[in-house]
Amino acid sequence: EVAHAVKSFKLGNGSVCAAIEQAVVGMRVGDRKKLRAPSYMNRGPLLADVPSDATIEYDVLLTGAVHHMQIITLEEKGSDDPLQQLLGFGKRTVDRLSGKPAPPPPDPNRRRLP
């Protein structure tokens, strides 16, 4: 049986299958993962009617993310280097905690030099 659904959820509250919660960690908006949830994994309340010995297959497409109740948009091209991402996140966090205003968004009409 095939089912299609769009689901918003908060990590860690048990509203979706544990396999999905584990799979989305590290994903970026637009990423897609195919995964299997073995019968021993915890399942969300929407799957209460599925037989307990069934393995469930998912095709997960991450369409959005909210981080600390702020919506993260991915309009600017950034670095794929995890260390650079962590450094940038740390700088933004320190700036926000110290009360420094966020920088203005980039001007879309401004050309970048190569």
C-alpha positions as CSV (number, residue, x, y, z in Angstrom):
1,E,0.0,0.0,0.0
2,V,1.3,3.5,-0.9
3,A,0.4,6.6,1.0
4,H,1.4,10.2,0.3
5,A,1.5,12.9,2.9
6,V,3.1,16.2,3.8
7,K,3.9,16.4,7.5
8,S,5.3,19.2,9.7
9,F,6.9,18.0,12.9
10,K,9.3,18.9,15.7
11,L,12.3,16.7,16.2
12,G,12.2,14.7,19.4
13,N,8.5,14.8,20.2
14,G,7.6,11.4,18.7
15,S,5.0,12.6,16.3
16,V,6.7,10.8,13.3
17,C,8.5,7.5,12.9
18,A,11.9,7.4,14.6
19,A,13.5,6.5,11.2
20,I,12.3,9.9,9.8
21,E,13.6,11.8,12.8
22,Q,17.0,10.2,12.4
23,A,17.1,10.7,8.6
24,V,16.3,14.4,8.5
25,V,19.2,15.3,10.8
26,G,21.9,16.7,8.5
27,M,19.6,17.1,5.6
28,R,19.3,20.4,3.8
29,V,16.1,21.9,2.3
30,G,15.6,20.1,-1.0
31,D,17.4,16.9,-0.1
32,R,15.7,13.6,-0.6
33,K,16.3,10.3,1.2
34,K,14.9,6.9,0.7
35,L,14.8,4.9,3.9
36,R,13.4,1.8,5.6
37,A,11.9,1.8,9.1
38,P,12.3,-1.7,10.6
39,S,9.5,-3.0,12.8
40,Y,11.4,-2.4,16.0
41,M,11.7,1.4,15.5
42,N,9.2,3.6,17.3
43,R,6.4,4.9,15.1
44,G,4.3,8.0,15.3
45,P,0.6,8.0,16.1
46,L,-0.3,8.2,12.4
47,L,1.0,4.6,11.9
48,A,-0.9,3.0,14.8
49,D,-2.9,0.9,12.4
50,V,0.2,-0.6,10.5
51,P,1.0,-4.1,11.6
52,S,3.7,-4.1,14.2
53,D,5.9,-6.6,12.2
54,A,5.8,-4.5,9.0
55,T,8.9,-2.7,7.6
56,I,7.9,0.8,6.3
57,E,9.6,2.4,3.3
58,Y,9.8,6.2,3.0
59,D,10.8,8.6,0.3
60,V,11.5,11.8,2.3
61,L,11.8,15.2,0.7
62,L,12.8,18.0,3.1
63,T,10.8,21.1,2.0
64,G,11.5,23.4,4.9
65,A,13.2,23.8,8.2
66,V,12.7,26.0,11.3
67,H,15.7,26.6,13.6
68,H,15.1,28.0,17.1
69,M,11.7,29.3,15.8
70,Q,13.4,31.3,13.1
71,I,12.7,30.2,9.5
72,I,15.9,29.6,7.6
73,T,15.8,30.5,3.9
74,L,18.3,29.2,1.5
75,E,18.4,32.0,-1.1
76,E,22.1,32.8,-0.9
77,K,24.7,30.4,-2.2
78,G,26.9,29.4,0.7
79,S,29.8,27.1,1.5
80,D,29.3,23.4,1.6
81,D,32.2,23.0,4.0
82,P,30.8,22.0,7.4
83,L,33.5,23.8,9.3
84,Q,32.7,27.1,7.5
85,Q,29.0,26.5,8.2
86,L,29.7,25.9,11.9
87,L,32.0,29.0,12.1
88,G,29.3,31.2,10.4
89,F,26.6,29.8,12.7
90,G,28.8,30.5,15.7
91,K,29.5,34.1,14.6
92,R,25.8,34.8,14.0
93,T,24.8,33.3,17.4
94,V,27.4,35.5,19.2
95,D,26.2,38.5,17.3
96,R,22.6,37.8,18.1
97,L,23.3,37.2,21.8
98,S,25.3,40.4,22.1
99,G,22.5,42.4,20.6
100,K,24.3,43.2,17.4
101,P,21.8,43.9,14.6
102,A,21.7,41.4,11.7
103,P,23.4,42.6,8.5
104,P,21.0,43.8,5.8
105,P,20.1,41.3,3.1
106,P,22.3,41.4,0.0
107,D,21.1,43.7,-2.8
108,P,19.9,41.4,-5.6
109,N,20.9,44.0,-8.2
110,R,24.5,44.2,-7.0
111,R,26.9,42.1,-9.1
112,R,29.5,40.0,-7.4
113,L,33.1,40.0,-8.6
114,P,34.6,36.6,-9.4
